[in-house]
Amino acid sequence: MSDNNKIEFTIPCNPPKATHQASLRIMKRKDGTQFVGKFAKSKGKEAQNDLMSLFSPHAPRTPLEGPVRLFIRWSYPYRKAEPKKNRTSPLWCDTRPDCDNLCKMVQDILSRLNFYGDDSQVAYLTFQKNWCDKPGITVMLWELEGDLFKDNYNDQIKRIT
């Protein structure tokens, strides 16, 4: 795999806790039927727009083709209530928002910015959510090549975990 087929960036920031799900609401039409709609101004939409502006400088000239591997690390700053003795290394985050909602938001943003053609291309997905002293969002994308059972793709990510 060449570096041309790999995209990697880290955005130092306090990651948002709102997701695309936060903007969805059950609404009623004039005839009384219900539907799932989005508010134009919501925390979820605002978070999505902020992330789009942060991710856009890293967008490739041409989208990745074929199956891709996506790695996302969502690092929140340590909670104020976290004892300093526990702040020696990153801690797993088991609070809201859910990983699947965060992941879907990032996949939608990457697709809209043409990192890849469609989020159905993501064949291998890794997501980490943690508390640490250096908050931010790390995104890595690779084009997958070769035989699934012959190539060991776990070796490619060992340096960051």
PyMOL commands that set and color helices and strands:
alter all, ss='L'
color gray80, all
select helices_A, chain A and resi 3-5+20-23+43-58+84-86+99-112+119-121+153-156+158-160
alter helices_A, ss='H'
color red, helices_A
select strands_A, chain A and resi 6-11+24-28+34-38+68-77+91-92+122-132+136-143
alter strands_A, ss='S'
color yellow, strands_A
deselect
rebuild
show_as cartoon
